[in-house]
Amino acid sequence: MAAQPEITQRDLRSRSKEIMDAVQGGQSFTVTRDGHQIGELTPLRRRRRFVPRSEFAAMSRTASSVSLEAFRSDQDATAVQESDDPYDR
């Protein structure tokens, strides 16, 4: 993974439009002040709220199958088995 470019606080002030356009385009930056890293500018991740049926179907075809018995066995093995009666503890 490539290191993100460093920009100074002064660069951020003087080139804010250019830098913000780059962030909007997916670029990340590390901001420095007096030679010390003080923060990061990173684009927000856009979450999709809707997955088209065709895309979901395509993902489902390539997904591995799940054994219901193995899933329940794993749940039973990790679940805390306590009685509801406080005097049985």
Backbone as XML, in Angstrom:
<?xml version="1.0"?>
<chain id="A" units="angstrom">
  <residue number="1" name="MET">
    <atom name="N" x="0.842" y="-1.170" z="0.000"/>
    <atom name="CA" x="0.000" y="0.000" z="0.000"/>
    <atom name="C" x="0.896" y="1.245" z="0.000"/>
  </residue>
  <residue number="2" name="ALA">
    <atom name="N" x="0.642" y="2.174" z="-0.878"/>
    <atom name="CA" x="1.461" y="3.375" z="-0.984"/>
    <atom name="C" x="1.140" y="4.331" z="0.161"/>
  </residue>
  <residue number="3" name="ALA">
    <atom name="N" x="2.182" y="5.006" z="0.627"/>
    <atom name="CA" x="1.983" y="5.992" z="1.693"/>
    <atom name="C" x="1.252" y="7.196" z="1.110"/>
  </residue>
  <residue number="4" name="GLN">
    <atom name="N" x="0.375" y="7.755" z="1.930"/>
    <atom name="CA" x="-0.349" y="8.928" z="1.444"/>
    <atom name="C" x="0.550" y="10.155" z="1.527"/>
  </residue>
  <residue number="5" name="PRO">
    <atom name="N" x="0.388" y="11.091" z="0.605"/>
    <atom name="CA" x="1.258" y="12.266" z="0.595"/>
    <atom name="C" x="1.048" y="13.151" z="1.824"/>
  </residue>
  <residue number="6" name="GLU">
    <atom name="N" x="2.113" y="13.799" z="2.237"/>
    <atom name="CA" x="2.040" y="14.740" z="3.350"/>
    <atom name="C" x="1.884" y="16.149" z="2.810"/>
  </residue>
  <residue number="7" name="ILE">
    <atom name="N" x="1.043" y="16.923" z="3.475"/>
    <atom name="CA" x="0.881" y="18.337" z="3.146"/>
    <atom name="C" x="1.011" y="19.132" z="4.433"/>
  </residue>
  <residue number="8" name="THR">
    <atom name="N" x="1.554" y="20.317" z="4.311"/>
    <atom name="CA" x="1.692" y="21.154" z="5.500"/>
    <atom name="C" x="0.385" y="21.893" z="5.764"/>
  </residue>
  <residue number="9" name="GLN">
    <atom name="N" x="0.265" y="22.376" z="6.975"/>
    <atom name="CA" x="-0.903" y="23.172" z="7.342"/>
    <atom name="C" x="-1.008" y="24.389" z="6.416"/>
  </residue>
  <residue number="10" name="ARG">
    <atom name="N" x="0.117" y="24.983" z="6.096"/>
    <atom name="CA" x="0.124" y="26.152" z="5.201"/>
    <atom name="C" x="-0.375" y="25.757" z="3.810"/>
  </residue>
  <residue number="11" name="ASP">
    <atom name="N" x="0.079" y="24.604" z="3.278"/>
    <atom name="CA" x="-0.421" y="24.130" z="1.980"/>
    <atom name="C" x="-1.934" y="23.935" z="2.024"/>
  </residue>
  <residue number="12" name="LEU">
    <atom name="N" x="-2.403" y="23.384" z="3.103"/>
    <atom name="CA" x="-3.843" y="23.145" z="3.235"/>
    <atom name="C" x="-4.609" y="24.463" z="3.160"/>
  </residue>
  <residue number="13" name="ARG">
    <atom name="N" x="-4.074" y="25.496" z="3.819"/>
    <atom name="CA" x="-4.737" y="26.804" z="3.781"/>
    <atom name="C" x="-4.680" y="27.424" z="2.385"/>
  </residue>
  <residue number="14" name="SER">
    <atom name="N" x="-3.521" y="27.384" z="1.781"/>
    <atom name="CA" x="-3.358" y="28.096" z="0.516"/>
    <atom name="C" x="-3.878" y="27.322" z="-0.696"/>
  </residue>
  <residue number="15" name="ARG">
    <atom name="N" x="-3.927" y="25.993" z="-0.606"/>
    <atom name="CA" x="-4.380" y="25.178" z="-1.742"/>
    <atom name="C" x="-5.617" y="24.368" z="-1.384"/>
  </residue>
  <residue number="16" name="SER">
    <atom name="N" x="-6.473" y="24.917" z="-0.523"/>
    <atom name="CA" x="-7.593" y="24.134" z="0.009"/>
    <atom name="C" x="-8.513" y="23.593" z="-1.089"/>
  </residue>
  <residue number="17" name="LYS">
    <atom name="N" x="-8.837" y="24.402" z="-2.110"/>
    <atom name="CA" x="-9.741" y="23.916" z="-3.159"/>
    <atom name="C" x="-9.130" y="22.725" z="-3.889"/>
  </residue>
  <residue number="18" name="GLU">
    <atom name="N" x="-7.870" y="22.860" z="-4.280"/>
    <atom name="CA" x="-7.175" y="21.789" z="-4.994"/>
    <atom name="C" x="-7.113" y="20.514" z="-4.139"/>
  </residue>
  <residue number="19" name="ILE">
    <atom name="N" x="-6.796" y="20.681" z="-2.875"/>
    <atom name="CA" x="-6.669" y="19.524" z="-1.978"/>
    <atom name="C" x="-8.029" y="18.889" z="-1.725"/>
  </residue>
  <residue number="20" name="MET">
    <atom name="N" x="-9.048" y="19.702" z="-1.479"/>
    <atom name="CA" x="-10.387" y="19.153" z="-1.243"/>
    <atom name="C" x="-10.937" y="18.466" z="-2.489"/>
  </residue>
  <residue number="21" name="ASP">
    <atom name="N" x="-10.621" y="18.985" z="-3.664"/>
    <atom name="CA" x="-11.025" y="18.312" z="-4.907"/>
    <atom name="C" x="-10.361" y="16.933" z="-4.994"/>
  </residue>
  <residue number="22" name="ALA">
    <atom name="N" x="-9.090" y="16.851" z="-4.587"/>
    <atom name="CA" x="-8.386" y="15.564" z="-4.601"/>
    <atom name="C" x="-8.999" y="14.604" z="-3.588"/>
  </residue>
  <residue number="23" name="VAL">
    <atom name="N" x="-9.353" y="15.103" z="-2.401"/>
    <atom name="CA" x="-10.001" y="14.255" z="-1.385"/>
    <atom name="C" x="-11.334" y="13.745" z="-1.921"/>
  </residue>
  <residue number="24" name="GLN">
    <atom name="N" x="-12.097" y="14.628" z="-2.553"/>
    <atom name="CA" x="-13.377" y="14.218" z="-3.127"/>
    <atom name="C" x="-13.174" y="13.139" z="-4.198"/>
  </residue>
  <residue number="25" name="GLY">
    <atom name="N" x="-12.039" y="13.207" z="-4.872"/>
    <atom name="CA" x="-11.715" y="12.203" z="-5.885"/>
    <atom name="C" x="-11.134" y="10.914" z="-5.329"/>
  </residue>
  <residue number="26" name="GLY">
    <atom name="N" x="-10.989" y="10.816" z="-3.998"/>
    <atom name="CA" x="-10.526" y="9.575" z="-3.390"/>
    <atom name="C" x="-9.128" y="9.620" z="-2.799"/>
  </residue>
  <residue number="27" name="GLN">
    <atom name="N" x="-8.426" y="10.730" z="-2.934"/>
    <atom name="CA" x="-7.052" y="10.858" z="-2.418"/>
    <atom name="C" x="-7.065" y="11.160" z="-0.917"/>
  </residue>
  <residue number="28" name="SER">
    <atom name="N" x="-6.131" y="10.580" z="-0.187"/>
    <atom name="CA" x="-5.955" y="10.858" z="1.238"/>
    <atom name="C" x="-4.647" y="11.618" z="1.440"/>
  </residue>
  <residue number="29" name="PHE">
    <atom name="N" x="-4.590" y="12.423" z="2.497"/>
    <atom name="CA" x="-3.399" y="13.203" z="2.815"/>
    <atom name="C" x="-3.127" y="13.130" z="4.312"/>
  </residue>
  <residue number="30" name="THR">
    <atom name="N" x="-1.844" y="13.219" z="4.673"/>
    <atom name="CA" x="-1.438" y="13.405" z="6.060"/>
    <atom name="C" x="-1.055" y="14.869" z="6.213"/>
  </residue>
  <residue number="31" name="VAL">
    <atom name="N" x="-1.638" y="15.543" z="7.209"/>
    <atom name="CA" x="-1.370" y="16.964" z="7.436"/>
    <atom name="C" x="-0.284" y="17.094" z="8.498"/>
  </residue>
  <residue number="32" name="THR">
    <atom name="N" x="0.689" y="17.979" z="8.232"/>
    <atom name="CA" x="1.784" y="18.199" z="9.180"/>
    <atom name="C" x="1.809" y="19.652" z="9.628"/>
  </residue>
  <residue number="33" name="ARG">
    <atom name="N" x="2.345" y="19.857" z="10.823"/>
    <atom name="CA" x="2.597" y="21.204" z="11.354"/>
    <atom name="C" x="3.964" y="21.162" z="12.017"/>
  </residue>
  <residue number="34" name="ASP">
    <atom name="N" x="4.817" y="22.060" z="11.635"/>
    <atom name="CA" x="6.185" y="22.104" z="12.172"/>
    <atom name="C" x="6.898" y="20.760" z="12.036"/>
  </residue>
  <residue number="35" name="GLY">
    <atom name="N" x="6.638" y="20.059" z="10.929"/>
    <atom name="CA" x="7.300" y="18.789" z="10.665"/>
    <atom name="C" x="6.711" y="17.587" z="11.378"/>
  </residue>
  <residue number="36" name="HIS">
    <atom name="N" x="5.632" y="17.791" z="12.151"/>
    <atom name="CA" x="5.007" y="16.690" z="12.887"/>
    <atom name="C" x="3.645" y="16.374" z="12.279"/>
  </residue>
  <residue number="37" name="GLN">
    <atom name="N" x="3.363" y="15.092" z="12.138"/>
    <atom name="CA" x="2.056" y="14.686" z="11.630"/>
    <atom name="C" x="0.997" y="14.999" z="12.674"/>
  </residue>
  <residue number="38" name="ILE">
    <atom name="N" x="-0.071" y="15.699" z="12.234"/>
    <atom name="CA" x="-1.124" y="16.077" z="13.188"/>
    <atom name="C" x="-2.501" y="15.552" z="12.803"/>
  </residue>
  <residue number="39" name="GLY">
    <atom name="N" x="-2.667" y="15.069" z="11.600"/>
    <atom name="CA" x="-3.988" y="14.573" z="11.217"/>
    <atom name="C" x="-3.990" y="13.997" z="9.817"/>
  </residue>
  <residue number="40" name="GLU">
    <atom name="N" x="-5.158" y="13.492" z="9.452"/>
    <atom name="CA" x="-5.336" y="12.917" z="8.120"/>
    <atom name="C" x="-6.589" y="13.481" z="7.481"/>
  </residue>
  <residue number="41" name="LEU">
    <atom name="N" x="-6.515" y="13.700" z="6.202"/>
    <atom name="CA" x="-7.692" y="14.028" z="5.403"/>
    <atom name="C" x="-7.991" y="12.799" z="4.566"/>
  </residue>
  <residue number="42" name="THR">
    <atom name="N" x="-9.126" y="12.205" z="4.779"/>
    <atom name="CA" x="-9.502" y="11.014" z="4.021"/>
    <atom name="C" x="-10.919" y="11.175" z="3.512"/>
  </residue>
  <residue number="43" name="PRO">
    <atom name="N" x="-11.203" y="10.661" z="2.340"/>
    <atom name="CA" x="-12.567" y="10.758" z="1.821"/>
    <atom name="C" x="-13.511" y="9.898" z="2.648"/>
  </residue>
  <residue number="44" name="LEU">
    <atom name="N" x="-14.753" y="10.343" z="2.769"/>
    <atom name="CA" x="-15.764" y="9.541" z="3.442"/>
    <atom name="C" x="-16.138" y="8.371" z="2.557"/>
  </residue>
  <residue number="45" name="ARG">
    <atom name="N" x="-16.352" y="7.235" z="3.193"/>
    <atom name="CA" x="-16.824" y="6.078" z="2.433"/>
    <atom name="C" x="-18.316" y="6.240" z="2.203"/>
  </residue>
  <residue number="46" name="ARG">
    <atom name="N" x="-18.708" y="6.061" z="1.006"/>
    <atom name="CA" x="-20.127" y="6.144" z="0.660"/>
    <atom name="C" x="-20.713" y="4.743" z="0.755"/>
  </residue>
  <residue number="47" name="ARG">
    <atom name="N" x="-21.662" y="4.574" z="1.644"/>
    <atom name="CA" x="-22.298" y="3.265" z="1.795"/>
    <atom name="C" x="-23.505" y="3.171" z="0.884"/>
  </residue>
  <residue number="48" name="ARG">
    <atom name="N" x="-23.570" y="2.078" z="0.197"/>
    <atom name="CA" x="-24.757" y="1.845" z="-0.617"/>
    <atom name="C" x="-25.859" y="1.316" z="0.276"/>
  </residue>
  <residue number="49" name="ARG">
    <atom name="N" x="-27.040" y="1.788" z="0.080"/>
    <atom name="CA" x="-28.175" y="1.324" z="0.869"/>
    <atom name="C" x="-28.961" y="0.247" z="0.122"/>
  </residue>
  <residue number="50" name="PHE">
    <atom name="N" x="-28.727" y="0.124" z="-1.160"/>
    <atom name="CA" x="-29.502" y="-0.807" z="-1.969"/>
    <atom name="C" x="-28.552" y="-1.633" z="-2.818"/>
  </residue>
  <residue number="51" name="VAL">
    <atom name="N" x="-28.752" y="-2.928" z="-2.805"/>
    <atom name="CA" x="-27.999" y="-3.827" z="-3.682"/>
    <atom name="C" x="-28.991" y="-4.401" z="-4.677"/>
  </residue>
  <residue number="52" name="PRO">
    <atom name="N" x="-28.757" y="-4.196" z="-5.956"/>
    <atom name="CA" x="-29.680" y="-4.727" z="-6.957"/>
    <atom name="C" x="-29.817" y="-6.244" z="-6.841"/>
  </residue>
  <residue number="53" name="ARG">
    <atom name="N" x="-30.991" y="-6.745" z="-7.124"/>
    <atom name="CA" x="-31.290" y="-8.178" z="-7.029"/>
    <atom name="C" x="-30.289" y="-9.004" z="-7.846"/>
  </residue>
  <residue number="54" name="SER">
    <atom name="N" x="-29.952" y="-8.532" z="-9.044"/>
    <atom name="CA" x="-29.029" y="-9.290" z="-9.899"/>
    <atom name="C" x="-27.645" y="-9.394" z="-9.253"/>
  </residue>
  <residue number="55" name="GLU">
    <atom name="N" x="-27.195" y="-8.326" z="-8.596"/>
    <atom name="CA" x="-25.893" y="-8.361" z="-7.935"/>
    <atom name="C" x="-25.920" y="-9.291" z="-6.726"/>
  </residue>
  <residue number="56" name="PHE">
    <atom name="N" x="-27.005" y="-9.252" z="-5.952"/>
    <atom name="CA" x="-27.145" y="-10.148" z="-4.803"/>
    <atom name="C" x="-27.168" y="-11.607" z="-5.262"/>
  </residue>
  <residue number="57" name="ALA">
    <atom name="N" x="-27.891" y="-11.873" z="-6.329"/>
    <atom name="CA" x="-27.968" y="-13.237" z="-6.859"/>
    <atom name="C" x="-26.593" y="-13.713" z="-7.321"/>
  </residue>
  <residue number="58" name="ALA">
    <atom name="N" x="-25.832" y="-12.837" z="-7.974"/>
    <atom name="CA" x="-24.489" y="-13.208" z="-8.441"/>
    <atom name="C" x="-23.572" y="-13.502" z="-7.256"/>
  </residue>
  <residue number="59" name="MET">
    <atom name="N" x="-23.645" y="-12.704" z="-6.203"/>
    <atom name="CA" x="-22.819" y="-12.950" z="-5.016"/>
    <atom name="C" x="-23.231" y="-14.254" z="-4.335"/>
  </residue>
  <residue number="60" name="SER">
    <atom name="N" x="-24.522" y="-14.529" z="-4.311"/>
    <atom name="CA" x="-25.021" y="-15.737" z="-3.651"/>
    <atom name="C" x="-24.560" y="-17.002" z="-4.361"/>
  </residue>
  <residue number="61" name="ARG">
    <atom name="N" x="-24.447" y="-16.943" z="-5.688"/>
    <atom name="CA" x="-24.018" y="-18.128" z="-6.446"/>
    <atom name="C" x="-22.587" y="-18.530" z="-6.120"/>
  </residue>
  <residue number="62" name="THR">
    <atom name="N" x="-21.747" y="-17.549" z="-5.783"/>
    <atom name="CA" x="-20.339" y="-17.853" z="-5.522"/>
    <atom name="C" x="-20.032" y="-18.014" z="-4.031"/>
  </residue>
  <residue number="63" name="ALA">
    <atom name="N" x="-21.038" y="-17.818" z="-3.177"/>
    <atom name="CA" x="-20.818" y="-17.947" z="-1.729"/>
    <atom name="C" x="-20.709" y="-19.415" z="-1.350"/>
  </residue>
  <residue number="64" name="SER">
    <atom name="N" x="-19.922" y="-19.694" z="-0.325"/>
    <atom name="CA" x="-19.793" y="-21.072" z="0.131"/>
    <atom name="C" x="-21.068" y="-21.487" z="0.873"/>
  </residue>
  <residue number="65" name="SER">
    <atom name="N" x="-21.345" y="-22.770" z="0.853"/>
    <atom name="CA" x="-22.546" y="-23.259" z="1.532"/>
    <atom name="C" x="-22.291" y="-23.345" z="3.034"/>
  </residue>
  <residue number="66" name="VAL">
    <atom name="N" x="-23.372" y="-23.250" z="3.801"/>
    <atom name="CA" x="-23.271" y="-23.283" z="5.256"/>
    <atom name="C" x="-24.041" y="-24.500" z="5.759"/>
  </residue>
  <residue number="67" name="SER">
    <atom name="N" x="-23.391" y="-25.265" z="6.588"/>
    <atom name="CA" x="-24.041" y="-26.420" z="7.192"/>
    <atom name="C" x="-24.809" y="-25.937" z="8.416"/>
  </residue>
  <residue number="68" name="LEU">
    <atom name="N" x="-26.116" y="-26.131" z="8.417"/>
    <atom name="CA" x="-26.940" y="-25.699" z="9.544"/>
    <atom name="C" x="-26.540" y="-26.436" z="10.819"/>
  </residue>
  <residue number="69" name="GLU">
    <atom name="N" x="-26.232" y="-27.715" z="10.707"/>
    <atom name="CA" x="-25.834" y="-28.498" z="11.883"/>
    <atom name="C" x="-24.522" y="-27.976" z="12.475"/>
  </residue>
  <residue number="70" name="ALA">
    <atom name="N" x="-23.545" y="-27.678" z="11.613"/>
    <atom name="CA" x="-22.265" y="-27.160" z="12.090"/>
    <atom name="C" x="-22.442" y="-25.772" z="12.711"/>
  </residue>
  <residue number="71" name="PHE">
    <atom name="N" x="-23.309" y="-24.954" z="12.122"/>
    <atom name="CA" x="-23.569" y="-23.621" z="12.664"/>
    <atom name="C" x="-24.175" y="-23.717" z="14.059"/>
  </residue>
  <residue number="72" name="ARG">
    <atom name="N" x="-25.171" y="-24.585" z="14.214"/>
    <atom name="CA" x="-25.803" y="-24.752" z="15.535"/>
    <atom name="C" x="-24.821" y="-25.341" z="16.544"/>
  </residue>
  <residue number="73" name="SER">
    <atom name="N" x="-23.986" y="-26.253" z="16.112"/>
    <atom name="CA" x="-22.986" y="-26.840" z="16.998"/>
    <atom name="C" x="-22.002" y="-25.780" z="17.480"/>
  </residue>
  <residue number="74" name="ASP">
    <atom name="N" x="-21.561" y="-24.900" z="16.563"/>
    <atom name="CA" x="-20.668" y="-23.803" z="16.942"/>
    <atom name="C" x="-21.340" y="-22.858" z="17.925"/>
  </residue>
  <residue number="75" name="GLN">
    <atom name="N" x="-22.608" y="-22.568" z="17.699"/>
    <atom name="CA" x="-23.343" y="-21.696" z="18.620"/>
    <atom name="C" x="-23.430" y="-22.333" z="20.008"/>
  </residue>
  <residue number="76" name="ASP">
    <atom name="N" x="-23.771" y="-23.602" z="20.052"/>
    <atom name="CA" x="-23.891" y="-24.297" z="21.340"/>
    <atom name="C" x="-22.553" y="-24.342" z="22.077"/>
  </residue>
  <residue number="77" name="ALA">
    <atom name="N" x="-21.470" y="-24.490" z="21.327"/>
    <atom name="CA" x="-20.155" y="-24.587" z="21.946"/>
    <atom name="C" x="-19.699" y="-23.257" z="22.543"/>
  </residue>
  <residue number="78" name="THR">
    <atom name="N" x="-20.147" y="-22.143" z="21.971"/>
    <atom name="CA" x="-19.689" y="-20.835" z="22.455"/>
    <atom name="C" x="-20.704" y="-20.116" z="23.331"/>
  </residue>
  <residue number="79" name="ALA">
    <atom name="N" x="-21.939" y="-20.557" z="23.335"/>
    <atom name="CA" x="-22.980" y="-19.883" z="24.120"/>
    <atom name="C" x="-22.809" y="-20.204" z="25.602"/>
  </residue>
  <residue number="80" name="VAL">
    <atom name="N" x="-23.093" y="-19.225" z="26.418"/>
    <atom name="CA" x="-23.050" y="-19.411" z="27.861"/>
    <atom name="C" x="-24.335" y="-20.126" z="28.266"/>
  </residue>
  <residue number="81" name="GLN">
    <atom name="N" x="-24.176" y="-21.284" z="28.860"/>
    <atom name="CA" x="-25.332" y="-22.081" z="29.249"/>
    <atom name="C" x="-25.588" y="-21.877" z="30.738"/>
  </residue>
  <residue number="82" name="GLU">
    <atom name="N" x="-26.434" y="-20.916" z="31.060"/>
    <atom name="CA" x="-26.766" y="-20.648" z="32.448"/>
    <atom name="C" x="-28.241" y="-20.855" z="32.676"/>
  </residue>
  <residue number="83" name="SER">
    <atom name="N" x="-28.577" y="-21.274" z="33.854"/>
    <atom name="CA" x="-29.971" y="-21.457" z="34.232"/>
    <atom name="C" x="-30.605" y="-20.113" z="34.496"/>
  </residue>
  <residue number="84" name="ASP">
    <atom name="N" x="-31.908" y="-20.020" z="34.250"/>
    <atom name="CA" x="-32.640" y="-18.794" z="34.548"/>
    <atom name="C" x="-32.900" y="-18.643" z="36.044"/>
  </residue>
  <residue number="85" name="ASP">
    <atom name="N" x="-32.779" y="-19.734" z="36.771"/>
    <atom name="CA" x="-33.041" y="-19.714" z="38.215"/>
    <atom name="C" x="-31.766" y="-19.277" z="38.933"/>
  </residue>
  <residue number="86" name="PRO">
    <atom name="N" x="-31.803" y="-18.126" z="39.649"/>
    <atom name="CA" x="-30.588" y="-17.645" z="40.319"/>
    <atom name="C" x="-30.098" y="-18.580" z="41.425"/>
  </residue>
  <residue number="87" name="TYR">
    <atom name="N" x="-30.966" y="-19.479" z="41.954"/>
    <atom name="CA" x="-30.564" y="-20.386" z="43.033"/>
    <atom name="C" x="-29.897" y="-21.643" z="42.475"/>
  </residue>
  <residue number="88" name="ASP">
    <atom name="N" x="-29.964" y="-21.875" z="41.155"/>
    <atom name="CA" x="-29.324" y="-23.021" z="40.534"/>
    <atom name="C" x="-27.854" y="-22.744" z="40.164"/>
  </residue>
  <residue number="89" name="ARG">
    <atom name="N" x="-27.404" y="-21.536" z="40.327"/>
    <atom name="CA" x="-26.045" y="-21.184" z="39.913"/>
    <atom name="C" x="-25.013" y="-21.623" z="40.890"/>
  </residue>
</chain>
